Every structure is written in C-alpha cells, then in structure tokens.
Amino acid sequence: MNLSTPSAHYTDPQDFPGLDVYAVVGNPIEHSKSPTIHRCFAEQAEQKMYYGRIQPELDGFVKAVNDFFASRGRGLNVTVPFKLEAYALADIVTPRAQLAGAVNTLWVQDGTIFGDNTDGAGLVRDLLAQGVALHGARILLLGAGGASRGVLAPLLEQKPASVMLANRSHVKALELVELFRQKALLEKVALTAGTLSALEDQAVAPFDVVINATASGLSDQSPLTQTMASRIFVPSSFAYDMVYGKTTPFMQQAIQKGARVSDGLGMLVEQAADAFLIWRGADLAQSIDPRQVLADLRR
C-alpha cells in the first residue's frame, strides 16, 4: 500500500491509545463526511473513540482491513469501490447484507469479521423522517446496479403497493427482480422491471416516490429525458437522488413539475447512525440525534 502520496490516508489504531478506533475505507476518501458524522455521534453519546480515513490502493483493500484489525481497530465503514470486496472478506454477513450482495460496515468479534449493509435502512429512515409515505406507495427505482440492490429489501419491507425497477438494460433489471422475487411475494408487493426508454410511453402513470440510484448526478446528468420527467412527476411526487451535496438535474426536473425533492445526505447520516449503534450498542439509540447531525451538516 502506497501511503506516500498527499491524497493517501491510513488510520493506525496504535496512534490513539485509550480510544476505540474506527475508520471509513474508500478510494478516493478525502471527500468523505463520515469522520465528521461519527465525531458528532461520539460527542452526543459521550463515547471515547476516534474515527479516521483509510485510502488503500485499488488492489490493497484486504491488506488494509487486515492490518487495521490486527492493530486492534474496532470497526470500518466501507464505501466505493470496495463494498463487494468487503462482502467477500467478511466471515459472517447479516441477512440484509446477503440480500444486498454488498457490505458497508465491518467489525471484529473474537477474531471473526462480521459484515452488514446499512444503506437501505438509512434510505428508508431518511424518507420516513421527511414525511414520505412508503406504505401503499407506487415507487420507481432508477438503476439496477449495486445501489439499487442495496436498498431494495428495506423498501419492500415498507409494503409499498408496487416497485418498478427501470434501467437502460432490461436484462439487468429483470435479474434484480428475479433476485428479490421471493422477498416481494412475502411482503405482497408488485415488483416489476422495465427499461428507462419505456418511461417515454404516454400510458405511464405518475409515481408517488422516484429514487435515482444511478450515479448520473455525479456528472451533472439525469437518467431521465424531459419527456420521461413529464410522465412520472406530479406535484404530489417525491424525488430522491442518492447523490448528495447539490441539486442534481434529476432533482431539477422534479422541481419543474412541482414535486418535492431531496438529495442523499440524510441517507448518508442515517446509515452511519446504524453502523454507530452496531459498533457501540443499540442502547445508545436515544443518545444520538441523526436529524440534528444532518441539520448541522446542511448549515
């Protein structure tokens, strides 16, 4: 692992005696808000801990994690592009991580590495905190990649009337629907797949909740054409982009139709809260206030 470049980071637990040490692992990692978020949670819950950053080389994830835990690091959040590697590295994964096919939270207990995925729970809690009704809703999920897979099960557990997966490749959307078919049947949710281009059809009805799980916002693009946006958005719709920190073109399209919008910063905070409670104990749930942390970040 090359740590000589200015952008590289490695948090060594041995540098923080007397503190429980955690970190976020990704490449790149400089932009991550996770250290700020977890510092706020630690202050709220009066926990003696340090939270840093780790940026391995792209082929150095496993070594970085093993070194961190060997140095008595307690837990790690995992972000792009290492969530699949984290899933493979964990000795035991939770059922929701298994469904997501990816891990964003790691911790060690008695020499065993555990993995969980808190992304979907974070998304759902952020939506509910914003007053978005998911039960009985018609939901459109844009994209059929890892981000969609990570949030689909928690969305289905809210028992919406239907969830439609729309993706450029119909085959990928169908694969995801097949993967979650049993979960959808269990929750009595109509789960369907379609192409993005099909949203141009005049017969397409508006949706209550539209979630952009593609990375289009990072490059200031939208997965939707103006025609698609005019079909799926009405003033009662809620548009959610997982990208955070800016009003994306997708969000702008929804605003033009009078819909409410949100970026994904609340999801980031809420998934971090889940990880914090996994590491530090569920009994601290009343000691932390994710919505206050979110409000502080938005200032």
C-alpha positions as CSV (number, residue, x, y, z in Angstrom):
1,M,0.0,0.0,0.0
2,N,1.5,3.3,-1.1
3,L,1.0,5.9,1.6
4,S,3.5,8.4,0.3
5,T,1.1,10.4,-2.0
6,P,-0.6,13.5,-0.4
7,S,-4.1,12.1,-1.1
8,A,-3.4,8.8,0.7
9,H,-4.6,8.1,4.2
10,Y,-4.1,5.4,6.8
11,T,-5.5,5.5,10.3
12,D,-3.4,3.4,12.6
13,P,-5.3,2.4,15.8
14,Q,-1.9,2.3,17.6
15,D,-1.6,6.0,17.2
16,F,-4.7,6.6,19.5
17,P,-4.0,4.8,22.9
18,G,-7.0,4.7,25.2
19,L,-9.5,5.2,22.3
20,D,-11.6,2.8,20.3
21,V,-10.6,3.4,16.7
22,Y,-12.9,3.3,13.6
23,A,-12.5,4.5,10.1
24,V,-14.0,4.7,6.6
25,V,-12.3,2.9,3.8
26,G,-12.6,4.0,0.1
27,N,-10.7,5.3,-2.9
28,P,-10.9,8.3,-3.1
29,I,-11.7,9.1,0.5
30,E,-10.7,12.7,1.0
31,H,-14.3,14.0,0.4
32,S,-15.9,11.6,2.9
33,K,-18.2,13.2,5.5
34,S,-18.2,10.1,7.6
35,P,-15.5,11.2,10.1
36,T,-17.5,14.4,10.8
37,I,-20.7,12.4,11.2
38,H,-19.3,9.9,13.6
39,R,-17.5,12.5,15.6
40,C,-20.8,14.2,16.2
41,F,-22.4,10.9,17.2
42,A,-19.5,10.2,19.6
43,E,-19.9,13.6,21.2
44,Q,-23.7,13.2,21.6
45,A,-23.3,9.7,23.2
46,E,-20.2,10.6,25.1
47,Q,-18.1,7.8,23.6
48,K,-14.3,7.7,23.7
49,M,-13.5,6.9,20.1
50,Y,-11.6,8.2,17.1
51,Y,-12.8,7.9,13.6
52,G,-10.5,8.4,10.6
53,R,-9.9,7.6,7.0
54,I,-8.2,4.8,5.1
55,Q,-7.4,5.0,1.4
56,P,-5.8,1.8,0.1
57,E,-4.6,1.3,-3.4
58,L,-7.3,-0.2,-5.6
59,D,-5.7,-3.7,-5.1
60,G,-4.9,-3.1,-1.4
61,F,-8.3,-3.3,0.3
62,V,-7.9,-6.7,2.0
63,K,-4.4,-5.9,3.4
64,A,-5.6,-2.5,4.7
65,V,-8.5,-4.1,6.5
66,N,-6.5,-6.9,8.0
67,D,-3.8,-4.5,9.1
68,F,-6.4,-2.3,10.7
69,F,-8.0,-5.1,12.7
70,A,-4.6,-6.6,13.6
71,S,-3.8,-3.2,15.2
72,R,-6.9,-3.5,17.3
73,G,-9.1,-1.3,15.2
74,R,-12.8,-1.8,16.1
75,G,-14.8,-1.2,13.0
76,L,-14.9,0.1,9.5
77,N,-17.3,1.7,7.1
78,V,-16.7,0.8,3.5
79,T,-17.5,2.9,0.5
80,V,-16.8,3.0,-3.2
81,P,-15.3,0.9,-4.7
82,F,-14.8,-1.7,-2.0
83,K,-18.3,-2.9,-0.9
84,L,-18.2,-6.1,-2.9
85,E,-14.7,-6.9,-1.6
86,A,-15.9,-6.3,1.9
87,Y,-18.7,-8.7,1.3
88,A,-16.2,-11.4,0.2
89,L,-13.9,-10.6,3.1
90,A,-16.4,-10.9,5.9
91,D,-16.6,-14.3,7.7
92,I,-20.3,-13.8,8.6
93,V,-22.7,-11.4,6.9
94,T,-26.1,-10.3,8.1
95,P,-29.3,-11.4,6.1
96,R,-29.7,-7.8,4.8
97,A,-26.1,-7.7,3.6
98,Q,-26.7,-11.1,1.9
99,L,-29.7,-9.7,0.1
100,A,-27.8,-6.5,-0.8
101,G,-24.8,-8.6,-2.1
102,A,-22.5,-5.9,-0.6
103,V,-21.1,-4.8,2.8
104,N,-20.7,-1.2,4.0
105,T,-20.0,-2.0,7.7
106,L,-17.4,-4.3,9.2
107,W,-16.4,-5.2,12.7
108,V,-14.4,-7.9,14.5
109,Q,-15.6,-10.0,17.4
110,D,-13.4,-12.8,18.9
111,G,-11.3,-12.9,15.7
112,T,-14.4,-13.1,13.4
113,I,-15.1,-10.4,10.8
114,F,-18.7,-9.5,10.6
115,G,-20.3,-7.6,7.7
116,D,-23.6,-5.7,7.4
117,N,-25.2,-3.3,5.0
118,T,-26.9,-0.3,6.5
119,D,-27.6,1.6,3.2
120,G,-31.2,0.5,2.7
121,A,-32.2,1.1,6.3
122,G,-30.6,4.6,6.1
123,L,-32.6,5.4,2.9
124,V,-35.9,4.3,4.4
125,R,-35.3,6.2,7.7
126,D,-34.4,9.4,5.8
127,L,-37.5,9.1,3.6
128,L,-39.8,8.5,6.6
129,A,-38.2,11.3,8.6
130,Q,-39.1,13.6,5.7
131,G,-42.7,12.6,5.9
132,V,-42.7,10.4,2.8
133,A,-45.4,7.8,2.9
134,L,-44.0,4.5,1.6
135,H,-46.7,2.1,2.7
136,G,-49.1,1.6,-0.2
137,A,-47.0,3.9,-2.5
138,R,-46.1,3.5,-6.1
139,I,-42.3,3.6,-6.2
140,L,-40.0,3.9,-9.2
141,L,-36.4,2.9,-8.6
142,L,-34.0,4.1,-11.3
143,G,-31.0,1.9,-12.0
144,A,-30.3,-1.8,-11.4
145,G,-26.8,-1.7,-10.0
146,G,-25.3,-2.1,-6.6
147,A,-27.0,0.9,-5.1
148,S,-30.5,-0.4,-6.1
149,R,-29.7,-3.9,-4.8
150,G,-28.6,-2.4,-1.5
151,V,-31.9,-0.6,-0.8
152,L,-34.5,-2.9,-2.4
153,A,-35.2,-5.2,0.5
154,P,-35.8,-2.4,3.1
155,L,-38.0,-0.6,0.6
156,L,-40.1,-3.8,0.1
157,E,-40.4,-4.2,3.8
158,Q,-42.3,-0.9,4.0
159,K,-45.0,-2.6,1.9
160,P,-45.5,-0.2,-0.9
161,A,-48.2,-1.1,-3.4
162,S,-45.5,-1.5,-6.1
163,V,-41.9,-1.1,-7.0
164,M,-40.8,-0.7,-10.6
165,L,-37.1,-1.0,-11.5
166,A,-36.2,1.0,-14.6
167,N,-32.8,0.5,-16.1
168,R,-31.1,1.1,-19.5
169,S,-30.6,-2.7,-19.7
170,H,-33.9,-4.6,-19.3
171,V,-31.9,-7.8,-18.7
172,K,-30.2,-6.3,-15.6
173,A,-33.5,-5.0,-14.2
174,L,-35.1,-8.5,-14.7
175,E,-32.1,-10.1,-12.9
176,L,-32.7,-7.9,-9.9
177,V,-36.4,-8.5,-9.9
178,E,-35.8,-12.3,-10.0
179,L,-33.3,-12.0,-7.1
180,F,-35.9,-10.2,-4.9
181,R,-39.0,-12.1,-6.2
182,Q,-39.5,-14.1,-3.0
183,K,-39.0,-11.1,-0.8
184,A,-41.6,-9.2,-2.9
185,L,-44.1,-12.1,-2.6
186,L,-43.5,-12.3,1.1
187,E,-44.2,-8.6,1.5
188,K,-47.1,-8.7,-1.0
189,V,-45.5,-6.0,-3.2
190,A,-45.8,-5.9,-7.0
191,L,-42.2,-5.9,-8.2
192,T,-41.6,-5.3,-11.9
193,A,-38.8,-4.4,-14.3
194,G,-38.7,-2.1,-17.3
195,T,-36.4,0.0,-19.4
196,L,-35.8,3.7,-19.0
197,S,-37.0,4.3,-22.5
198,A,-40.4,2.8,-21.7
199,L,-41.0,5.7,-19.4
200,E,-41.5,7.8,-22.5
201,D,-44.8,6.0,-23.1
202,Q,-47.9,8.1,-22.8
203,A,-49.5,5.3,-20.8
204,V,-47.0,5.7,-18.0
205,A,-48.7,6.9,-14.8
206,P,-47.0,9.2,-12.3
207,F,-45.3,7.7,-9.3
208,D,-45.5,8.7,-5.7
209,V,-41.8,8.2,-5.0
210,V,-39.0,8.2,-7.6
211,I,-35.5,7.3,-6.4
212,N,-32.4,7.8,-8.5
213,A,-30.0,5.1,-7.6
214,T,-27.8,5.8,-10.7
215,A,-24.6,7.9,-10.4
216,S,-25.8,10.3,-13.1
217,G,-25.9,13.2,-10.7
218,L,-22.1,13.0,-10.1
219,S,-21.6,14.0,-13.7
220,D,-24.4,16.6,-13.7
221,Q,-26.7,14.4,-15.8
222,S,-30.1,12.8,-15.3
223,P,-31.2,9.3,-16.3
224,L,-34.5,10.9,-17.4
225,T,-35.3,12.8,-20.6
226,Q,-37.7,15.8,-20.2
227,T,-40.5,13.7,-21.7
228,M,-39.9,10.9,-19.1
229,A,-39.9,13.5,-16.3
230,S,-43.2,15.0,-17.5
231,R,-44.8,11.5,-17.4
232,I,-43.6,10.4,-14.0
233,F,-43.6,13.5,-11.8
234,V,-46.7,15.4,-10.5
235,P,-46.8,17.9,-7.6
236,S,-47.6,15.0,-5.1
237,S,-44.5,13.1,-6.1
238,F,-41.3,12.9,-4.1
239,A,-38.0,12.7,-5.9
240,Y,-34.9,11.4,-4.1
241,D,-31.4,11.4,-5.5
242,M,-28.8,9.3,-3.7
243,V,-26.1,11.8,-4.8
244,Y,-25.7,14.5,-2.1
245,G,-24.3,18.0,-1.8
246,K,-26.0,19.6,-4.8
247,T,-29.3,20.0,-6.6
248,T,-28.9,17.5,-9.5
249,P,-30.5,17.7,-12.9
250,F,-32.8,14.8,-11.8
251,M,-34.0,16.9,-8.9
252,Q,-34.4,20.0,-11.1
253,Q,-36.7,18.0,-13.4
254,A,-38.9,17.1,-10.5
255,I,-38.9,20.7,-9.1
256,Q,-40.1,21.9,-12.6
257,K,-43.2,19.6,-12.2
258,G,-43.9,20.9,-8.7
259,A,-42.6,17.8,-6.8
260,R,-40.7,17.7,-3.5
261,V,-37.1,16.7,-3.7
262,S,-34.2,15.6,-1.6
263,D,-30.6,14.7,-2.1
264,G,-29.0,11.7,-0.3
265,L,-27.2,13.4,2.6
266,G,-29.8,12.2,5.0
267,M,-29.3,8.6,3.8
268,L,-25.6,9.0,4.5
269,V,-26.2,10.2,8.1
270,E,-28.9,7.6,8.8
271,Q,-26.8,4.7,7.5
272,A,-23.9,6.0,9.6
273,A,-26.2,6.0,12.7
274,D,-27.0,2.3,12.1
275,A,-23.3,1.5,11.9
276,F,-22.6,3.5,15.1
277,L,-25.2,1.6,17.0
278,I,-23.9,-1.8,15.7
279,W,-20.4,-0.9,17.0
280,R,-21.3,0.9,20.2
281,G,-24.5,-0.7,21.3
282,A,-28.2,-0.4,20.4
283,D,-28.8,1.1,23.9
284,L,-27.3,4.3,22.7
285,A,-30.1,4.9,20.1
286,Q,-31.7,7.5,22.4
287,S,-28.4,9.3,22.9
288,I,-27.8,10.2,19.3
289,D,-29.8,12.5,17.1
290,P,-29.1,11.9,13.4
291,R,-31.5,14.6,12.3
292,Q,-29.6,17.2,14.3
293,V,-26.3,16.0,12.8
294,L,-27.9,16.3,9.3
295,A,-29.1,19.8,10.1
296,D,-25.6,20.8,11.2
297,L,-24.1,19.4,8.0
298,R,-26.5,21.3,5.9
299,R,-25.6,24.6,7.5
